[in-house]
Amino acid sequence: RETIYAEYVFDSHTINLNDSVLSDDTEFITTILHEIKHAIDSEAMGQQHFKNSYFEEWDRHEFHGVDGYTNNKYEISAEEFAVKESSHWLNKL
């Protein structure tokens, strides 16, 4: 697996950052926005429902022999959100 930059922790509704690999402002902002999208989804869907849906999506892909992270609709959505929103925040630096 690739380097883990951050993670959204479903059970505690928190974000853990791996600051040792976040080398610049762009990477930091994009990463935190990605994780914030997971928190937004958790709030919108309900914490337990989001967690269950996320891992059902993960397992479905893994069952078919593809990566459960890369192909996970919640990861794709979070990355699209991060890329879209990051330009707003990076322009303020």
RASULPE-V838530 format. One record per pair of residues at least 6 apart in sequence whose C-alpha atoms are under 6 Angstrom apart, sorted by sequence separation. I is the first residue (numbers start at 1). J is the second residue. If there is no record, write none. Layout:
I:J + I:J
This chain:
8:14 + 9:15 + 22:28 + 62:68 + 8:15 + 61:68 + 7:15 + 42:50 + 7:16 + 6:16 + 58:68 + 6:17 + 6:18 + 5:18 + 58:72 + 57:72 + 8:35 + 37:78 + 34:78 + 34:79 + 34:82 + 33:82 + 30:82 + 30:86
